[in-house]
Amino acid sequence: MTMPGKIILLFALLLFPVGGRGSSSKSLTKERSWSAGALLFKLTGTDFQVQRDTVLVFSATERLRQELDETRMRASVQPWAALPSNKLSKATYQVSIQPLAVVGTLLSFRLGGHTVIPGDASDQPWEYVSTWDLAVASTTTMPRPEPRISLLDLWPEADILAALLEDDYVRKLLPKSSRPESLAALWKMLDDDRPEPATGEDRCAYDVFLGESTLRAFAFLRVEESRVALRLHLTGASEQCRSAHKQLTIWLPIPEKLREPLGRANPGEDGYLLKDVERLGIPEYRLVTPLAELLRSPVRRRK
């Protein structure tokens, strides 16, 4: 499942396991802490925190609360705001986050959300994957620029383009014998010249978004000699296929500045890679809130 061209559903994640508010879906094998530069990482069953000196620059549970606050601000315009009171009183909104990989000061995580309305299966979950460089993070307070990074911050464009064009799934979405010479040309070709699925093929397998933002939706998967596998998270391009999340794996040469951090993260000691999420029992943290509470609760004040 780690070779190029293999398309899988979201990596070994049960999006919203049954559980109470503020809970975690996995049993962490042991609490862990390690350092990378000026950062101190602490992974427990209740939170994943990163500090610089005494300043908290990342907290999984705080990120979930921030997401709930953003949902509160939009609550009155959500479709579920017009639910009859008997349904609204039983409905909940669930958000979850899971740290997928930590390499040096780089943190890859998945954030997702979902409404649960009894007797209504129309709502689709949303989610995204992102990698942040916590070395440049300020504090957990929002709003602030998120320290997201792109593959282009770590690898030359030519290497990324070559890796994408080696992937069977990407080639399936391109006209036969095409060979775009830049990422911009690749994105345009995927937008304008994507083949139609054959009779009987799943349309959502073709209706995925691949573009500049895809280069920020990655996690470090595994290391093999002088190269590293990256898992790219793809989302459906249309509303109909929005929940048809897919992933592909590309291989890139290990850049010099990541050689030491990947060497420490690979055995799962100072950091870890996506391949070891299950083995280490890395938690998926989540919060569950009644929809009615989101409609009537004020947004928390930031300190």
Backbone bond lengths (Angstrom), bond angles and torsions (degrees), N, CA, C in turn:
res aa  C-N    CA-C-N  psi(-1)  N-CA   C-N-CA  omega(-1)  CA-C   N-CA-C  phi
1 M - - - 1.459 - - 1.506 112.95 -
2 T 1.316 118.38 -4.40 1.459 119.47 -178.80 1.510 113.22 -100.58
3 M 1.338 118.93 -0.85 1.449 120.59 -177.81 1.505 109.93 -82.26
4 P 1.341 118.58 154.20 1.456 121.73 179.27 1.521 110.88 -55.96
5 G 1.351 114.01 147.67 1.454 119.66 175.62 1.504 114.15 87.71
6 K 1.312 118.94 -9.33 1.439 120.65 178.72 1.520 108.93 -84.14
7 I 1.312 117.25 123.10 1.455 122.11 179.86 1.521 107.59 -104.91
8 I 1.298 115.16 129.55 1.452 119.39 -178.48 1.507 109.31 -131.46
9 L 1.277 115.61 161.65 1.452 119.11 170.49 1.514 108.42 -74.42
10 L 1.329 115.10 170.61 1.453 120.72 -173.57 1.521 110.85 -47.62
11 F 1.330 115.83 131.05 1.459 124.02 -168.91 1.528 112.61 -54.68
12 A 1.322 115.75 102.95 1.461 123.36 167.45 1.506 113.65 45.16
13 L 1.359 116.82 35.45 1.461 118.19 -178.17 1.516 109.00 -115.96
14 L 1.304 118.11 126.16 1.445 122.34 166.79 1.515 105.02 -88.05
15 L 1.326 116.04 111.96 1.467 118.78 -166.98 1.516 112.72 -54.78
16 F 1.325 117.14 -51.40 1.447 118.11 -174.09 1.525 111.00 -136.83
17 P 1.339 117.02 76.33 1.458 119.31 178.01 1.516 110.32 -62.00
18 V 1.317 115.64 153.31 1.455 119.24 179.44 1.517 109.56 -63.65
19 G 1.330 116.16 133.05 1.454 119.67 -179.61 1.501 110.96 -179.44
20 G 1.296 117.11 167.74 1.452 122.10 -179.12 1.489 112.47 -85.32
21 R 1.364 115.56 175.02 1.452 119.03 -178.37 1.518 109.86 -66.38
22 G 1.330 114.41 145.14 1.457 119.89 177.12 1.512 113.18 68.75
23 S 1.329 118.00 25.88 1.454 120.01 -174.55 1.521 111.08 -101.84
24 S 1.338 114.39 177.26 1.462 121.32 178.34 1.513 107.75 -128.41
25 S 1.363 116.73 143.29 1.456 120.41 -172.16 1.519 113.77 -88.39
26 K 1.324 118.91 -10.90 1.457 121.14 -175.88 1.524 110.42 -125.46
27 S 1.313 115.09 163.04 1.449 121.02 175.38 1.524 108.30 -102.56
28 L 1.311 116.91 107.21 1.459 122.14 -178.82 1.522 109.52 -63.08
29 T 1.326 116.86 131.20 1.461 119.40 -177.39 1.527 111.53 -63.16
30 K 1.339 116.44 -37.01 1.456 120.39 173.63 1.519 108.98 -165.62
31 E 1.349 115.37 149.81 1.452 118.91 176.09 1.519 108.81 -68.27
32 R 1.340 115.87 141.30 1.453 119.88 -173.83 1.517 109.99 -135.55
33 S 1.311 115.99 148.95 1.464 121.69 172.68 1.524 108.45 -145.07
34 W 1.327 114.82 146.14 1.467 120.30 179.27 1.519 108.25 -158.36
35 S 1.315 115.07 167.68 1.469 120.82 -178.51 1.521 110.54 -118.38
36 A 1.328 114.75 152.31 1.467 122.66 172.36 1.518 106.31 -145.46
37 G 1.313 115.83 108.03 1.462 119.06 -174.63 1.520 109.93 62.55
38 A 1.321 116.47 -127.59 1.470 121.33 -179.66 1.519 112.56 -89.09
39 L 1.332 117.46 3.51 1.459 121.34 -175.00 1.524 111.61 -98.31
40 L 1.322 115.59 141.18 1.455 122.84 173.79 1.525 108.06 -114.74
41 F 1.335 116.44 121.27 1.460 122.93 179.38 1.524 109.14 -100.36
42 K 1.320 115.94 137.19 1.467 120.39 177.38 1.519 108.79 -136.99
43 L 1.332 115.51 118.92 1.461 122.52 -177.37 1.520 108.97 -113.67
44 T 1.329 116.52 118.07 1.464 122.03 178.94 1.523 108.76 -129.80
45 G 1.324 115.57 176.87 1.450 120.13 178.44 1.510 113.53 -71.71
46 T 1.319 118.28 -14.51 1.468 121.09 -177.61 1.520 114.06 -110.45
47 D 1.338 118.62 -16.44 1.461 119.80 179.46 1.526 109.79 -165.69
48 F 1.318 114.07 158.89 1.456 121.58 170.38 1.522 106.07 -120.55
49 Q 1.327 116.70 113.92 1.458 121.28 -174.30 1.529 110.76 -121.46
50 V 1.338 114.01 148.91 1.457 120.87 175.74 1.520 107.50 -132.06
51 Q 1.331 116.25 128.11 1.460 121.59 -178.07 1.521 110.68 -122.07
52 R 1.327 113.98 147.12 1.460 120.98 167.60 1.526 105.89 -116.56
53 D 1.314 117.39 113.70 1.469 121.96 -168.86 1.528 107.38 56.37
54 T 1.314 118.74 -116.90 1.469 120.26 178.88 1.520 111.98 -105.96
55 V 1.331 117.20 7.05 1.465 121.27 -176.32 1.526 109.58 -94.40
56 L 1.323 116.10 127.01 1.457 121.40 177.82 1.530 108.73 -81.30
57 V 1.344 116.70 116.43 1.464 120.21 -178.64 1.521 112.50 -103.14
58 F 1.332 117.45 -15.32 1.466 120.69 174.06 1.511 109.15 -154.12
59 S 1.339 115.42 139.46 1.457 122.68 173.39 1.515 107.43 -145.75
60 A 1.328 116.97 125.45 1.464 120.44 -179.51 1.526 110.93 -61.23
61 T 1.327 117.34 -45.81 1.460 119.48 -177.87 1.524 111.47 -69.60
62 E 1.326 117.83 -34.32 1.458 119.83 176.35 1.527 110.55 -66.74
63 R 1.328 116.83 -37.22 1.470 119.26 177.72 1.516 110.29 -63.67
64 L 1.338 118.31 -35.61 1.456 121.16 176.39 1.532 110.87 -66.37
65 R 1.317 116.59 -41.73 1.474 119.33 178.28 1.527 110.99 -63.92
66 Q 1.322 116.33 -37.77 1.462 119.49 177.27 1.523 110.68 -63.38
67 E 1.326 116.30 -39.48 1.461 119.73 178.41 1.524 110.63 -64.83
68 L 1.338 117.37 -39.34 1.460 120.49 176.74 1.525 110.69 -63.82
69 D 1.327 117.56 -39.72 1.464 120.70 178.05 1.526 111.05 -62.08
70 E 1.340 116.22 -42.06 1.462 119.55 178.62 1.525 110.41 -64.88
71 T 1.339 117.49 -35.39 1.461 120.91 177.35 1.520 110.27 -68.37
72 R 1.346 117.93 -38.55 1.465 120.71 177.08 1.523 111.21 -58.91
73 M 1.322 116.28 -40.02 1.460 120.16 -178.49 1.525 111.73 -64.75
74 R 1.341 116.72 -26.76 1.462 121.15 -179.46 1.518 112.51 -103.96
75 A 1.333 118.03 3.25 1.465 121.83 -169.83 1.523 112.83 -58.71
76 S 1.331 117.63 -41.29 1.461 120.20 -173.55 1.529 113.07 -67.41
77 V 1.343 118.04 -18.67 1.470 120.39 -179.25 1.529 111.76 -104.59
78 Q 1.327 117.33 3.87 1.459 120.26 178.12 1.534 109.93 -76.80
79 P 1.355 117.83 148.67 1.472 119.77 179.38 1.518 112.76 -56.44
80 W 1.337 116.70 -34.17 1.463 118.56 -177.35 1.526 113.39 -73.92
81 A 1.328 117.98 -9.35 1.470 119.90 178.84 1.522 111.36 -65.20
82 A 1.342 117.39 -23.11 1.461 121.30 -178.52 1.535 112.59 -95.23
83 L 1.333 117.68 9.13 1.463 120.34 178.71 1.525 111.00 -62.16
84 P 1.338 116.84 145.27 1.471 118.69 173.07 1.526 109.91 -62.04
85 S 1.308 116.42 151.32 1.470 121.45 -172.09 1.523 112.62 -58.88
86 N 1.354 118.13 -33.13 1.460 119.07 -178.80 1.523 112.11 -67.19
87 K 1.361 117.72 -30.58 1.461 121.00 175.91 1.519 111.42 -83.21
88 L 1.336 115.59 -41.02 1.461 119.80 -177.93 1.521 111.57 -60.86
89 S 1.316 116.92 -36.41 1.468 120.47 -177.05 1.527 112.34 -66.88
90 K 1.344 117.42 -20.38 1.462 120.58 -178.35 1.529 112.81 -105.34
91 A 1.333 116.67 -5.02 1.457 120.46 -175.03 1.529 110.95 -88.04
92 T 1.329 116.14 150.89 1.468 120.91 179.97 1.533 109.77 -133.57
93 Y 1.326 114.46 161.02 1.459 121.94 172.31 1.517 106.74 -119.58
94 Q 1.325 115.69 129.32 1.459 120.85 -176.10 1.525 109.40 -120.35
95 V 1.313 115.88 131.58 1.461 120.93 174.68 1.521 108.07 -123.37
96 S 1.326 116.00 145.49 1.462 119.92 -178.71 1.516 109.88 -142.14
97 I 1.314 114.95 153.66 1.461 121.10 177.45 1.521 108.12 -142.95
98 Q 1.321 116.03 141.08 1.460 120.17 176.25 1.524 109.36 -136.85
99 P 1.326 117.11 124.09 1.472 120.02 172.95 1.530 109.00 -70.08
100 L 1.321 117.18 117.85 1.466 121.73 -173.67 1.517 113.64 -91.10
101 A 1.327 117.24 -31.81 1.463 120.87 -179.25 1.519 108.59 -163.46
102 V 1.337 115.74 147.80 1.461 121.93 174.94 1.523 107.51 -133.07
103 V 1.328 116.11 117.10 1.467 122.42 -179.98 1.518 107.69 -126.60
104 G 1.325 116.56 107.16 1.455 119.80 -174.77 1.509 110.00 60.77
105 T 1.332 117.22 -121.53 1.472 121.26 178.83 1.518 111.73 -95.86
106 L 1.336 117.81 6.50 1.461 121.92 -177.13 1.526 110.37 -95.69
107 L 1.316 115.71 127.07 1.466 122.44 179.78 1.522 109.21 -118.22
108 S 1.338 116.49 122.22 1.465 122.12 172.41 1.523 108.02 -102.14
109 F 1.332 116.78 133.87 1.463 119.48 -179.67 1.521 110.09 -146.08
110 R 1.322 114.92 159.56 1.458 122.96 174.67 1.527 108.84 -113.38
111 L 1.325 116.63 132.07 1.460 123.05 177.78 1.517 107.69 -123.66
112 G 1.325 116.82 133.30 1.461 119.73 -178.73 1.510 112.06 -147.61
113 G 1.322 115.89 163.89 1.458 120.99 179.30 1.515 111.42 -149.14
114 H 1.346 115.16 160.02 1.456 120.10 -174.21 1.527 109.03 -164.40
115 T 1.333 116.19 137.43 1.463 119.54 171.84 1.530 109.09 -95.44
116 V 1.307 116.23 141.79 1.466 122.14 177.17 1.516 107.32 -117.83
117 I 1.337 115.40 109.15 1.459 121.88 -178.41 1.521 107.86 -118.72
118 P 1.328 118.89 114.37 1.468 121.16 -178.27 1.527 111.22 -54.20
119 G 1.340 115.22 129.31 1.458 120.41 177.96 1.518 114.73 79.17
120 D 1.343 118.08 7.47 1.465 121.54 -178.31 1.525 108.69 -134.06
121 A 1.314 116.22 113.10 1.472 120.41 -178.80 1.527 111.80 -105.86
122 S 1.337 117.38 16.76 1.458 119.84 -173.35 1.525 113.32 -77.74
123 D 1.325 117.40 -25.80 1.456 118.59 -176.06 1.526 111.07 -73.78
124 Q 1.323 115.79 141.27 1.451 120.87 179.40 1.522 109.67 -111.86
125 P 1.338 117.38 140.97 1.464 119.28 178.52 1.513 111.07 -69.55
126 W 1.322 116.35 151.21 1.459 121.50 172.55 1.519 107.50 -116.52
127 E 1.303 116.14 156.69 1.457 120.11 176.27 1.519 109.31 -167.40
128 Y 1.301 114.58 158.82 1.459 119.30 171.73 1.522 108.71 -150.41
129 V 1.337 114.73 160.55 1.462 122.50 176.12 1.514 107.74 -116.11
130 S 1.312 116.54 140.22 1.460 120.69 -178.12 1.521 109.20 -145.26
131 T 1.327 116.19 153.31 1.463 121.71 173.04 1.517 108.43 -121.95
132 W 1.325 116.05 126.16 1.465 122.82 -179.66 1.527 109.33 -111.46
133 D 1.327 115.14 145.73 1.456 120.95 170.19 1.520 107.34 -97.91
134 L 1.322 116.32 101.43 1.463 120.59 -174.68 1.518 112.38 -74.11
135 A 1.327 117.71 -8.06 1.462 119.74 175.50 1.518 110.98 -65.78
136 V 1.342 116.79 -25.47 1.467 119.99 -179.88 1.517 111.79 -108.50
137 A 1.345 118.15 6.51 1.459 120.60 176.65 1.521 109.28 -72.55
138 S 1.330 115.64 146.64 1.466 119.77 -179.90 1.523 110.15 -94.21
139 T 1.335 117.01 -77.51 1.463 121.17 177.50 1.518 106.89 -138.34
140 T 1.336 116.25 176.69 1.459 120.37 178.10 1.520 111.34 -79.23
141 T 1.328 118.76 -7.56 1.456 121.28 -176.15 1.525 110.67 -66.41
142 M 1.322 115.17 135.63 1.455 121.41 176.07 1.534 106.98 -112.48
143 P 1.341 121.09 154.05 1.456 124.36 1.01 1.529 111.61 -82.45
144 R 1.300 116.17 151.94 1.457 123.36 176.37 1.517 106.75 -165.71
145 P 1.299 118.38 159.37 1.467 118.33 176.23 1.522 110.57 -63.75
146 E 1.316 116.31 128.18 1.458 119.69 175.87 1.532 108.85 -75.02
147 P 1.330 117.79 133.26 1.474 120.53 -176.05 1.521 112.94 -79.22
148 R 1.343 116.89 50.49 1.462 121.23 -179.46 1.526 109.95 -69.45
149 I 1.310 115.12 146.18 1.459 119.42 174.51 1.516 109.19 -122.39
150 S 1.314 115.22 161.18 1.455 123.49 179.79 1.527 108.29 -115.51
151 L 1.323 115.64 159.16 1.467 118.97 172.94 1.524 111.00 -56.53
152 L 1.335 116.67 -28.39 1.463 120.62 179.85 1.524 112.24 -68.32
153 D 1.334 117.42 -17.02 1.466 120.62 174.87 1.525 111.77 -77.70
154 L 1.336 116.28 -13.72 1.462 120.93 -174.10 1.525 113.86 -119.21
155 W 1.351 116.45 -26.19 1.468 120.01 -176.36 1.527 110.56 -133.86
156 P 1.321 117.19 152.57 1.467 120.86 173.73 1.534 110.45 -64.58
157 E 1.323 116.17 150.06 1.466 120.70 179.46 1.524 111.53 -56.60
158 A 1.334 117.25 -39.39 1.468 120.13 -177.36 1.525 111.65 -61.30
159 D 1.337 117.75 -38.81 1.467 121.00 179.39 1.524 110.90 -66.42
160 I 1.328 116.16 -43.02 1.471 120.52 -179.06 1.519 110.49 -65.51
161 L 1.329 116.74 -44.89 1.462 120.81 179.46 1.522 110.76 -60.42
162 A 1.329 117.28 -45.49 1.466 120.62 179.95 1.525 111.13 -61.40
163 A 1.334 116.83 -41.26 1.469 120.20 -179.78 1.530 111.03 -65.34
164 L 1.317 117.60 -41.27 1.463 120.84 179.14 1.529 111.24 -65.34
165 L 1.330 116.56 -40.98 1.464 119.94 -177.85 1.517 112.48 -73.24
166 E 1.317 118.07 -14.71 1.464 121.09 174.20 1.527 112.32 -80.73
167 D 1.330 115.73 -12.81 1.462 119.47 -175.08 1.531 110.77 -81.93
168 D 1.318 116.55 131.82 1.464 121.94 -177.61 1.528 111.39 -60.76
169 Y 1.322 116.69 -40.64 1.464 119.82 -176.36 1.527 110.93 -68.01
170 V 1.328 117.66 -42.80 1.467 120.50 178.27 1.524 109.94 -61.64
171 R 1.328 116.92 -43.67 1.464 120.00 179.36 1.529 111.59 -63.06
172 K 1.321 116.53 -31.26 1.471 121.08 178.23 1.531 110.88 -63.96
173 L 1.327 116.45 -28.50 1.460 120.68 -177.84 1.525 112.85 -89.26
174 L 1.329 116.89 0.96 1.460 121.62 -178.13 1.530 110.54 -111.14
175 P 1.326 117.12 154.12 1.472 119.27 173.27 1.537 110.25 -59.34
176 K 1.304 116.67 147.81 1.465 120.74 -179.30 1.532 110.85 -59.70
177 S 1.305 114.95 141.34 1.482 123.47 177.52 1.521 113.63 67.19
178 S 1.341 118.36 8.35 1.470 119.58 178.24 1.529 109.88 -76.91
179 R 1.317 116.26 149.67 1.457 121.25 179.47 1.527 108.79 -147.09
180 P 1.328 118.25 80.01 1.467 120.27 179.02 1.526 110.61 -60.78
181 E 1.329 115.70 144.39 1.461 120.96 -173.87 1.524 113.24 -101.82
182 S 1.309 117.57 3.22 1.464 121.67 176.28 1.514 108.65 -153.53
183 L 1.333 116.48 163.81 1.465 119.53 177.04 1.519 110.57 -64.92
184 A 1.332 117.45 -38.25 1.464 120.18 178.43 1.527 110.50 -60.21
185 A 1.330 116.41 -41.17 1.466 120.10 178.01 1.523 111.13 -66.66
186 L 1.333 116.42 -36.30 1.462 120.51 177.72 1.522 110.69 -64.42
187 W 1.326 117.37 -47.61 1.476 120.21 -179.77 1.530 110.28 -60.02
188 K 1.335 116.72 -43.03 1.464 120.28 -178.62 1.522 110.84 -64.96
189 M 1.314 117.02 -41.56 1.460 120.72 179.61 1.525 110.68 -64.63
190 L 1.318 116.63 -38.76 1.462 120.72 178.47 1.523 111.02 -66.78
191 D 1.326 117.04 -32.35 1.461 120.94 178.42 1.526 112.25 -76.15
192 D 1.347 116.56 -41.86 1.466 120.76 -168.93 1.512 115.11 -98.08
193 D 1.332 117.45 -29.18 1.465 120.19 -169.52 1.522 113.46 -124.31
194 R 1.308 117.83 25.65 1.468 120.05 -178.45 1.528 110.46 -69.51
195 P 1.319 118.12 130.29 1.476 120.22 179.55 1.527 111.58 -64.73
196 E 1.329 115.20 154.85 1.458 120.93 174.51 1.527 109.26 -80.57
197 P 1.332 118.15 144.44 1.469 119.13 177.05 1.520 111.19 -63.95
198 A 1.316 115.26 148.89 1.461 120.15 177.45 1.528 109.82 -72.19
199 T 1.300 115.59 162.76 1.466 120.59 178.85 1.524 109.99 -56.24
200 G 1.319 115.19 129.07 1.459 120.76 179.44 1.512 114.54 90.00
201 E 1.338 118.00 -12.18 1.461 120.56 178.07 1.525 110.49 -78.78
202 D 1.308 115.56 151.22 1.456 121.85 178.27 1.532 109.23 -70.60
203 R 1.328 117.03 119.00 1.465 120.69 -178.74 1.525 111.17 -63.55
204 C 1.324 116.77 -32.81 1.463 119.45 -178.35 1.527 111.60 -69.28
205 A 1.341 117.14 -17.72 1.467 119.65 175.90 1.522 110.78 -69.40
206 Y 1.344 116.60 -21.87 1.457 121.46 177.33 1.527 111.72 -100.10
207 D 1.318 115.86 -23.64 1.467 120.88 -174.04 1.527 109.98 -90.88
208 V 1.329 116.67 63.01 1.459 121.94 176.64 1.523 108.67 -120.29
209 F 1.322 114.84 153.76 1.461 118.66 179.85 1.527 109.07 -90.60
210 L 1.320 115.30 128.86 1.463 122.00 172.91 1.520 106.50 -132.21
211 G 1.330 115.92 115.99 1.451 120.05 -177.39 1.507 110.80 -165.83
212 E 1.322 115.82 -163.12 1.470 120.12 -176.17 1.520 112.55 -56.63
213 S 1.355 116.81 -39.60 1.468 119.16 -178.15 1.524 111.88 -67.38
214 T 1.338 117.96 -22.28 1.464 120.63 176.67 1.519 110.99 -59.65
215 L 1.318 117.08 -30.86 1.466 121.63 -178.44 1.529 111.78 -71.08
216 R 1.337 117.27 -11.26 1.472 120.88 175.35 1.522 111.86 -102.05
217 A 1.325 116.90 -5.67 1.470 121.37 -176.72 1.522 109.77 -103.11
218 F 1.329 116.39 66.65 1.464 119.57 -175.14 1.517 111.00 -136.06
219 A 1.326 114.25 160.68 1.461 121.44 173.12 1.526 107.96 -140.74
220 F 1.330 115.79 149.59 1.470 121.41 178.73 1.524 109.05 -76.67
221 L 1.323 116.50 120.63 1.464 120.91 -173.17 1.521 113.25 -95.03
222 R 1.335 116.97 -58.97 1.456 119.37 -177.00 1.521 109.80 -159.20
223 V 1.325 115.96 165.33 1.464 122.75 179.20 1.520 108.56 -117.07
224 E 1.334 115.75 137.91 1.466 121.02 175.48 1.525 107.80 -139.08
225 E 1.315 115.48 105.78 1.467 122.41 -178.57 1.530 109.97 55.42
226 S 1.331 117.98 -114.90 1.468 119.79 -174.15 1.520 113.28 -99.94
227 R 1.325 117.26 16.35 1.457 119.28 179.92 1.522 110.46 -133.13
228 V 1.344 115.04 161.54 1.454 121.31 -178.55 1.526 108.55 -127.28
229 A 1.319 115.72 139.08 1.462 121.52 176.06 1.514 109.13 -91.41
230 L 1.328 115.78 134.66 1.455 122.41 178.34 1.519 109.01 -118.20
231 R 1.316 116.17 134.13 1.454 121.17 176.68 1.525 108.38 -96.79
232 L 1.345 116.24 119.08 1.457 122.04 178.45 1.522 109.49 -98.72
233 H 1.315 116.24 134.56 1.459 122.80 -177.69 1.529 108.77 -98.98
234 L 1.328 116.83 123.28 1.457 122.50 -178.98 1.522 109.88 -111.86
235 T 1.319 116.38 138.69 1.456 121.22 178.17 1.524 109.79 -114.27
236 G 1.342 115.56 157.26 1.451 120.35 177.45 1.519 111.01 -64.40
237 A 1.328 116.88 141.19 1.462 120.95 -177.58 1.521 111.82 -80.84
238 S 1.330 117.68 -33.07 1.464 121.11 -178.11 1.523 110.41 -102.99
239 E 1.326 115.42 165.65 1.459 120.53 178.10 1.524 110.49 -61.08
240 Q 1.322 116.31 -39.01 1.461 120.73 -178.63 1.518 112.10 -61.53
241 C 1.325 116.37 -35.24 1.468 120.71 -175.81 1.531 112.34 -106.96
242 R 1.319 117.65 15.25 1.457 120.82 -173.75 1.527 112.62 -57.23
243 S 1.327 116.63 -36.50 1.466 119.10 -177.21 1.526 112.61 -89.79
244 A 1.339 117.25 3.98 1.474 120.07 -179.31 1.522 109.86 -85.74
245 H 1.316 115.78 66.19 1.462 120.86 -178.46 1.519 110.62 -69.12
246 K 1.316 114.96 136.64 1.455 120.34 176.98 1.523 108.08 -135.59
247 Q 1.312 114.68 164.33 1.455 119.61 179.49 1.516 109.55 -137.94
248 L 1.299 115.52 151.36 1.453 119.93 171.50 1.528 107.92 -133.29
249 T 1.308 114.89 159.19 1.462 121.85 -177.80 1.518 109.19 -116.26
250 I 1.318 116.07 128.59 1.466 120.07 174.19 1.529 108.30 -122.36
251 W 1.313 115.44 155.45 1.461 122.09 -179.99 1.521 109.40 -114.23
252 L 1.326 115.85 134.46 1.459 121.58 179.32 1.525 109.36 -134.15
253 P 1.335 117.71 151.86 1.471 119.49 176.78 1.523 110.35 -65.11
254 I 1.315 116.74 143.83 1.467 120.30 -179.98 1.527 108.90 -70.93
255 P 1.332 117.79 119.22 1.473 118.85 177.04 1.521 110.28 -71.07
256 E 1.314 116.34 152.73 1.457 120.76 -175.62 1.523 112.31 -56.70
257 K 1.330 117.49 -39.62 1.465 119.48 -176.30 1.533 112.87 -71.65
258 L 1.337 116.70 -13.52 1.467 119.34 177.51 1.520 112.66 -104.76
259 R 1.327 117.04 -3.14 1.466 119.81 -175.12 1.533 111.27 -60.19
260 E 1.329 117.02 -49.41 1.463 119.68 -179.44 1.529 112.28 -69.46
261 P 1.355 119.60 -48.19 1.472 118.91 178.36 1.529 113.29 -58.98
262 L 1.335 117.80 -39.95 1.461 119.40 177.75 1.521 111.15 -67.49
263 G 1.332 117.05 -35.28 1.459 120.36 177.53 1.522 111.89 -63.11
264 R 1.337 117.29 -33.92 1.464 120.61 178.26 1.527 112.12 -79.82
265 A 1.337 116.47 -34.57 1.462 119.69 -177.27 1.525 112.48 -78.71
266 N 1.315 117.58 -29.59 1.466 121.39 -173.87 1.529 113.77 -56.83
267 P 1.338 119.85 -42.13 1.474 118.67 177.63 1.527 113.58 -79.45
268 G 1.343 117.88 -1.33 1.461 120.44 179.32 1.510 113.89 79.56
269 E 1.335 117.19 28.89 1.466 120.48 -179.83 1.532 110.20 -102.21
270 D 1.330 117.98 -78.69 1.457 120.70 175.94 1.519 108.34 -89.24
271 G 1.326 115.56 84.05 1.446 121.96 -171.23 1.520 110.31 98.12
272 Y 1.319 117.56 -171.72 1.463 122.13 179.21 1.523 108.07 -166.60
273 L 1.342 115.90 166.28 1.451 122.80 178.76 1.530 109.99 -113.05
274 L 1.316 115.39 165.60 1.459 120.57 -176.70 1.527 112.52 -57.59
275 K 1.314 117.18 -32.07 1.466 121.00 -179.24 1.523 112.31 -60.49
276 D 1.332 117.90 -22.37 1.462 121.17 -174.81 1.529 113.93 -106.69
277 V 1.323 117.44 8.70 1.467 120.26 -179.01 1.524 111.10 -57.97
278 E 1.336 116.28 -46.02 1.466 119.44 -179.53 1.527 111.22 -69.33
279 R 1.319 116.86 -45.22 1.469 120.43 -177.42 1.517 111.87 -59.75
280 L 1.324 116.61 -39.61 1.459 120.78 -178.21 1.523 112.61 -85.59
281 G 1.331 116.84 -8.63 1.459 119.65 -178.94 1.518 112.54 66.93
282 I 1.348 117.34 38.75 1.460 120.17 -178.31 1.523 108.87 -62.71
283 P 1.320 118.38 123.42 1.468 120.13 -173.67 1.525 113.00 -69.36
284 E 1.323 114.32 153.52 1.455 122.73 165.63 1.527 105.28 -106.37
285 Y 1.321 116.27 106.85 1.465 121.14 -177.08 1.524 109.32 -82.37
286 R 1.332 117.06 143.60 1.451 119.30 -178.53 1.525 111.75 -149.21
287 L 1.312 114.56 155.70 1.456 123.02 174.41 1.521 108.35 -127.44
288 V 1.313 116.20 139.53 1.462 122.32 179.16 1.524 108.25 -122.15
289 T 1.325 117.28 126.56 1.461 122.19 -176.27 1.522 109.78 -133.50
290 P 1.342 119.44 136.04 1.467 120.86 175.06 1.534 110.35 -61.02
291 L 1.338 116.46 138.22 1.460 119.56 178.51 1.524 111.24 -59.86
292 A 1.305 116.79 -36.95 1.463 119.67 -179.69 1.521 111.02 -60.86
293 E 1.332 116.69 -34.57 1.460 120.48 178.91 1.523 111.30 -68.05
294 L 1.331 116.68 -36.56 1.464 119.46 177.74 1.524 111.59 -64.01
295 L 1.337 116.73 -32.58 1.457 120.07 -178.58 1.523 112.67 -74.29
296 R 1.323 116.52 -29.16 1.464 118.09 -175.71 1.522 114.01 -107.11
297 S 1.358 118.06 -10.13 1.464 119.67 -175.51 1.518 111.19 -87.23
298 P 1.328 118.38 137.91 1.466 120.46 173.28 1.517 110.50 -73.87
299 V 1.316 116.31 156.21 1.462 121.42 175.63 1.509 109.30 -69.10
300 R 1.343 116.42 138.07 1.474 119.65 178.92 1.522 110.45 -61.09
301 R 1.301 115.81 143.61 1.444 120.65 174.45 1.521 110.54 -78.42
302 R 1.331 115.56 135.60 1.462 119.75 178.51 1.505 109.90 -84.61
303 K 1.302 114.26 142.10 1.459 118.66 176.62 1.511 110.17 -85.27
